[in-house]
Amino acid sequence: MKRIYSVLLLISIASFSQEIALVKYGGGGDWYANPTSLPNLVKYCNANINTRINSKPATVEPGSPNLFSYPFLHMTGHGNVVFSDSEVTNLNKYLLSGGFLHIDDNYGMDQYIRKEIKKIFPNNALVEIPANHPIFQKPFLFANGLPKIHEHDGKRPQAFGIFSDNRLVLLYTFQSDLGDGWEDQEVHNDPTTVHQKALKMGANIINYIFNN
C-alpha cells in the first residue's frame, strides 16, 4: 500500500502545471513579506527563460493537499515559524515525491526555520551548496555561488540544501535576501544591477526546478 501511495504521489508531481506558490505558515512570522517579489520573478522568468508560469502565484498552507499542485514553493519572513506534526508529514511527502521548497531568510528567520527543517528531515543535515552546483551555472553564471543582495550585518551569503537521492529538494538561502531583490525596485531603492542580479539568481532556481 505504501508503494502504491508513493507512485500516486509521483504521478501527481509529474503532472504539475507551471504554477508556483507562497507558503502561508504558522507561528507568527510574516509569511506575507515581499508581496511583489514572486510576481516580479514570474514576469522575469516568462520574459527571459521561456517559462510559462501563471502570472499570479498561489498561496498554500503546508498541511494542505493542494501542496502537490505546485512544483515550486517559496517561503520567506523575518520571524517565528512553526510546523505542526501533520504539516511536517505533508511537507516531507511533497518534497520526497518531486516537489521543491525554497526558503529565503528575510533576516530574522534563521533561528526558527532551522529547527523546523530538522523536523521535516530529522536524518538529513543542511549542507552548504558549492558554487559549481548546476543551480549557480545556468542560465546565468554565478561563479562564486549565492549573490549578496542586501548587507544587513555583513555576513557572507550562503545557500544550504537538503538532498534526497542526489536531488536538491530544499534550498535555504541565508544572508542574501533574494526576495527583497525581486521586489519592486522602489521598495528598497535597489540599483538596477542589484535588482537584476537577484532576478537572475531566482531564474536559475526556477530553471533548475522545471528542467531537472
C-alpha positions as CSV (number, residue, x, y, z in Angstrom):
1,M,0.0,0.0,0.0
2,K,2.8,2.4,0.9
3,R,4.4,1.8,-2.5
4,I,1.1,2.4,-4.3
5,Y,0.7,5.7,-2.5
6,S,4.2,6.7,-3.4
7,V,3.5,6.0,-7.0
8,L,0.4,8.1,-6.9
9,L,2.3,11.0,-5.4
10,L,4.9,10.8,-8.1
11,I,2.2,10.8,-10.7
12,S,0.7,13.9,-9.1
13,I,4.1,15.7,-9.0
14,A,4.8,14.7,-12.6
15,S,1.6,16.3,-13.7
16,F,2.4,19.7,-12.2
17,S,1.4,22.7,-14.2
18,Q,3.8,25.7,-14.3
19,E,2.5,27.3,-11.2
20,I,4.3,28.4,-8.1
21,A,3.1,29.1,-4.6
22,L,3.9,31.1,-1.5
23,V,3.7,29.1,1.8
24,K,1.4,30.5,4.5
25,Y,2.9,29.1,7.7
26,G,2.0,29.4,11.3
27,G,4.0,30.6,14.3
28,G,3.5,34.4,14.0
29,G,6.2,35.1,11.3
30,D,5.3,37.4,8.4
31,W,4.9,34.8,5.7
32,Y,3.4,37.6,3.5
33,A,6.6,39.7,3.4
34,N,7.8,40.9,0.0
35,P,4.4,40.9,-1.8
36,T,5.8,42.0,-5.1
37,S,8.7,39.5,-5.2
38,L,7.1,36.4,-6.7
39,P,5.0,38.2,-9.3
40,N,8.2,40.0,-10.4
41,L,10.2,36.8,-10.5
42,V,7.5,35.1,-12.6
43,K,7.4,38.0,-15.0
44,Y,11.2,38.0,-15.4
45,C,11.3,34.2,-16.0
46,N,8.5,34.2,-18.5
47,A,10.2,37.0,-20.4
48,N,13.8,35.7,-20.2
49,I,14.0,31.9,-19.8
50,N,10.9,30.8,-21.8
51,T,8.8,29.6,-18.8
52,R,5.0,29.9,-18.9
53,I,4.3,30.3,-15.3
54,N,0.9,31.6,-14.1
55,S,1.4,35.3,-13.5
56,K,-0.4,35.2,-10.2
57,P,1.4,33.0,-7.6
58,A,-0.9,30.9,-5.4
59,T,-0.9,30.8,-1.6
60,V,-0.9,27.4,0.1
61,E,-0.7,26.2,3.7
62,P,1.9,23.5,4.4
63,G,-0.7,20.9,5.6
64,S,-2.9,21.3,2.5
65,P,-3.3,18.6,-0.1
66,N,-3.1,21.4,-2.7
67,L,0.7,21.5,-1.9
68,F,1.0,18.7,-4.6
69,S,-0.3,21.1,-7.3
70,Y,2.9,23.1,-7.3
71,P,6.4,22.1,-8.4
72,F,7.9,25.1,-6.5
73,L,7.1,26.5,-3.1
74,H,8.6,29.7,-1.7
75,M,8.8,30.8,2.0
76,T,10.1,34.0,3.5
77,G,9.7,36.2,6.5
78,H,11.5,37.8,9.5
79,G,10.2,35.8,12.5
80,N,8.9,32.7,14.0
81,V,7.9,29.6,12.0
82,V,6.1,26.6,13.4
83,F,5.0,23.4,11.5
84,S,2.5,21.1,13.1
85,D,3.1,17.3,13.0
86,S,0.7,16.9,10.1
87,E,2.3,19.7,8.2
88,V,5.7,18.1,8.7
89,T,4.4,14.9,7.3
90,N,2.8,16.6,4.4
91,L,5.9,18.6,3.5
92,N,8.1,15.5,3.8
93,K,5.9,13.6,1.4
94,Y,5.7,16.5,-1.0
95,L,9.5,17.0,-1.1
96,L,10.3,13.3,-1.4
97,S,7.8,12.9,-4.2
98,G,9.3,15.5,-6.6
99,G,8.4,18.9,-5.0
100,F,10.8,21.7,-4.2
101,L,10.9,24.3,-1.3
102,H,12.9,27.5,-1.4
103,I,13.2,29.2,2.0
104,D,14.6,32.7,1.8
105,D,15.6,34.2,5.2
106,N,14.4,37.8,5.1
107,Y,16.7,38.5,8.1
108,G,15.5,37.1,11.5
109,M,14.1,33.8,10.4
110,D,17.2,31.7,10.8
111,Q,16.9,30.7,14.4
112,Y,13.4,29.4,13.9
113,I,13.5,27.8,10.5
114,R,16.5,25.5,11.1
115,K,14.7,23.6,13.8
116,E,11.6,23.2,11.6
117,I,13.7,21.9,8.7
118,K,15.1,19.4,11.1
119,K,11.6,18.2,11.9
120,I,10.9,17.6,8.2
121,F,14.2,15.8,7.7
122,P,15.4,14.5,11.0
123,N,18.1,12.3,9.4
124,N,19.3,14.8,6.8
125,A,21.7,17.7,7.6
126,L,21.6,21.0,5.9
127,V,24.7,21.1,3.7
128,E,26.2,24.2,2.0
129,I,25.8,24.0,-1.7
130,P,29.0,24.5,-3.6
131,A,29.4,27.2,-6.3
132,N,29.8,24.5,-9.0
133,H,26.3,23.2,-8.4
134,P,24.0,23.5,-11.5
135,I,21.7,25.9,-9.7
136,F,24.5,28.5,-9.9
137,Q,25.6,27.7,-13.5
138,K,22.6,28.2,-15.8
139,P,21.1,30.0,-17.4
140,F,23.1,32.7,-15.6
141,L,26.6,32.0,-14.2
142,F,27.2,32.8,-10.5
143,A,30.8,31.8,-10.3
144,N,31.0,32.5,-6.5
145,G,27.7,30.9,-5.7
146,L,24.8,32.7,-4.0
147,P,25.0,36.5,-4.5
148,K,24.7,39.1,-1.8
149,I,21.7,41.4,-2.4
150,H,21.3,43.2,1.0
151,E,24.0,43.6,3.6
152,H,22.2,43.6,7.0
153,D,25.1,42.6,9.3
154,G,27.7,41.9,6.5
155,K,27.9,38.2,6.8
156,R,28.6,36.2,3.6
157,P,25.6,34.8,1.7
158,Q,25.2,31.0,2.0
159,A,23.0,28.5,0.2
160,F,22.1,25.4,2.1
161,G,20.3,22.4,0.9
162,I,18.7,19.1,1.7
163,F,19.3,16.4,-0.9
164,S,17.4,13.2,-1.5
165,D,18.9,10.6,-3.8
166,N,21.2,13.3,-5.1
167,R,18.3,15.6,-5.9
168,L,18.1,19.0,-4.3
169,V,14.7,19.1,-2.7
170,L,15.0,22.1,-0.3
171,L,17.0,25.3,-0.8
172,Y,17.6,27.6,2.1
173,T,19.2,31.0,1.2
174,F,20.8,32.8,4.1
175,Q,22.3,36.3,4.4
176,S,21.4,37.1,0.7
177,D,17.8,38.5,0.7
178,L,16.9,37.3,-2.8
179,G,13.2,38.1,-2.2
180,D,14.0,41.7,-1.3
181,G,15.9,42.0,-4.5
182,W,12.9,40.6,-6.5
183,E,10.6,43.2,-5.1
184,D,9.8,46.5,-7.0
185,Q,13.0,48.5,-7.1
186,E,11.5,51.5,-5.2
187,V,10.6,49.3,-2.2
188,H,14.3,49.0,-1.1
189,N,15.8,51.6,-3.6
190,D,17.9,48.9,-5.1
191,P,20.1,49.8,-8.1
192,T,19.1,48.1,-11.3
193,T,22.3,46.0,-11.2
194,V,21.3,44.6,-7.8
195,H,17.7,44.0,-8.8
196,Q,18.8,42.2,-12.0
197,K,21.3,40.1,-10.1
198,A,18.6,38.9,-7.7
199,L,16.2,38.1,-10.5
200,K,18.8,36.2,-12.4
201,M,19.6,34.0,-9.4
202,G,15.8,33.5,-9.0
203,A,15.6,32.5,-12.6
204,N,18.3,29.9,-12.0
205,I,16.3,28.4,-9.2
206,I,13.2,28.2,-11.4
207,N,15.2,26.8,-14.3
208,Y,16.6,24.1,-12.0
209,I,13.1,23.1,-10.9
210,F,11.5,22.9,-14.3
211,N,14.4,21.3,-16.1
212,N,15.7,18.7,-13.6
